[in-house]
Amino acid sequence: MNGITVTLVTIALIALSAFFVAVEFSLINTKRHRLEDAAATSASARAALRSSSELTLLLAGSQLGITICTLALGAITKPAVHHALVPPMTSLGVPARLGDVIAFILALVIVTFLHLVVGEMAPKSWAIAHPERSATLLALPMRAFLWITRPLLRTLNAMANWCVRRMGVEPVDEVDDVQDSDGLRSLVEHSTDAGTLDEGHGASITYALDMGTLTIGSLVEGRRATPTQVPTGATVGEVQDATVTAGHMRVLLTHENTVTGVVHVRDTLAEPTDRPAVELASPSYVVDRRKPLHLVFQEMRENGTQLAVVTDEGRFTGVVTLADILPRLFPRAA
């Protein structure tokens, strides 16, 4: 090959290597839900979405492409550069054998530098910085390459998966961008320890994650204070007296350790003191102590309920209000 042909082939090989590297890192770092949003209007996004469902096959194709480009550069570009550097060494008076060695080393350094920096590191950085954009842009040509090489890639991938399974690891074929609660909790703890996340915010995030495993009963365990309550047959005056004594705005109406309703003192202010309080009571929101805290919190928000009556097999054990939950999620607002 003449110099121009070698130069063109080298540029093409480095560009192909950059293409395969960008494809590999873009699909690993892309967020699947963003591709799903774009797939409705973009054929490239749909192609990228299909590739994310064949992750191991796509990675095998990328590695195959990178390997071919590397071998081709070593077989074509390096000898050409080596051959081109020998005459200048001879003209400088360097002995032929030593000049040949120096030219070989320089050719190896030049080709490796071009391939490593231009063909791998630069496209890798671009793909990591713009994962969805690069995945969408490169998806269609990569799907064409996979279509051509699919039989070979399936064979190589099956052999690789066999080796992985022998080590007790199950291969995955799809990008999973969902973090579990343990992973998020570790990330929050690390960020708090490193000083990049405020301790108060870290505590509220950790508590929000814990809400997935906590029950409503965990908020009433060990409490010494008892909720303000009066018998079901109490009058408005008795409710007001209980409020003044305890300082609580909501008073429970109880009968034989069962909550029959909840009265807010606000609703009693314009009423005669001898009126039965049960006539002003609202139905109580009763939950079993084993109910997950996050579900109770969600229902209280949806129903506009401020207080939940907690029971254990029908027996009243305590109350939980939004004021008990929110300060843990928003400690600065407490």
Buried (B, 14 or more C-beta within 10 A) or exposed (E): EEEEEBEEBBEEBBEBBBBBBBBBBBBBBBBBEBBEEBBEEBEBBBBBBBBBEBBBBBBBBBBBBBEBBBEBBBEBBBBBBBEBBBEEBBEEEBEEEEBBEBBBEBBBEBBBEBBEEBBBEBBBEBBBEBBBBBBBBBBEEBBEBBEEBBEEBEEBBEEBBEEEEEEEEEBEEEBEEEEEBEEBBEEBBEBBEEEEBEEEBBBBBBBBBBBEEBBBBEBBEEEEEEBBBBEBEBBBBBBBBBBEEBEBEBBBBBEEEBBBBBBBBEBBEEBEEEBBBBEBBBEBBEBBBEBBBBBBBEBBEEEEBBBBBBBEEEEBBBBBBBEBBBBBBEBEEE
